[in-house]
Amino acid sequence: MDAWETVIQEMQVIVRQLAKSYNTIHVEFQEPLNKACQNAPAKYWVWDGVHPMPAGHELMARVWINEVSKKLDFIKNAN
């Protein structure tokens, strides 16, 4: 595992803890990005391991809308 992957995993734990502490919606992006890498190389989704390319932004937006709409009724009703 690369050093940056360890740092990202540590940050993911902190973000989960913050979301729980502040009772906010937390959207996981790592698994959808990992699955997307089965269809196209990682560089197509994320250019440096952290920052998304346009396709990565679109993927993350779709995941965000899907996950948040499960928790917020007004989004479900808007579709």
C-alpha positions in Angstrom: 0.0 0.0 0.0 1.3 3.4 -1.0 1.8 6.1 1.8 -0.9 8.3 0.3 -3.4 5.4 0.5 -2.7 5.1 4.2 -3.2 8.8 4.7 -6.5 8.7 2.7 -7.7 5.8 4.8 -6.9 7.7 8.0 -8.8 10.7 6.7 -11.8 8.6 5.7 -12.0 7.4 9.4 -11.9 11.0 10.6 -14.6 12.1 8.2 -16.9 9.2 9.2 -16.3 10.2 12.9 -17.1 13.8 12.2 -20.3 12.9 10.3 -21.4 10.8 13.2 -20.6 13.5 15.7 -22.5 16.1 13.8 -25.3 13.9 12.7 -24.7 14.6 9.1 -25.1 12.5 6.0 -21.9 10.7 5.0 -21.5 9.6 1.5 -18.8 6.9 0.8 -17.0 7.4 -2.5 -14.1 5.0 -2.3 -16.1 1.8 -3.1 -17.9 3.3 -6.2 -14.6 4.7 -7.4 -12.9 1.3 -6.9 -15.7 -0.4 -8.9 -15.5 2.2 -11.6 -11.8 1.4 -12.0 -12.9 -2.1 -13.2 -14.4 -0.3 -16.3 -11.7 2.3 -17.0 -8.2 3.0 -15.6 -7.9 5.0 -12.4 -6.4 8.0 -14.2 -9.8 8.3 -16.1 -11.5 8.9 -12.8 -8.9 10.5 -10.6 -5.8 12.2 -11.9 -3.6 12.1 -8.8 -5.2 9.6 -6.5 -7.2 12.3 -4.8 -8.6 14.9 -7.2 -11.3 13.8 -9.7 -11.2 14.1 -13.4 -14.5 15.3 -15.1 -15.7 11.6 -15.2 -14.9 11.2 -11.5 -16.8 14.4 -10.7 -19.8 13.0 -12.6 -19.6 9.6 -10.9 -19.3 11.3 -7.4 -22.3 13.5 -8.2 -24.4 10.5 -9.2 -23.4 8.6 -6.0 -24.1 11.7 -3.9 -27.5 12.2 -5.4 -28.4 8.6 -4.9 -27.2 8.3 -1.3 -28.6 11.7 -0.2 -32.0 11.1 -1.8 -32.3 7.9 0.4 -32.2 10.2 3.4 -33.9 13.4 2.4 -37.6 13.2 1.4 -37.6 16.5 -0.5 -35.1 15.1 -3.0 -37.1 12.0 -3.5 -40.2 14.0 -4.3 -38.3 16.4 -6.7 -37.5 13.6 -9.2 
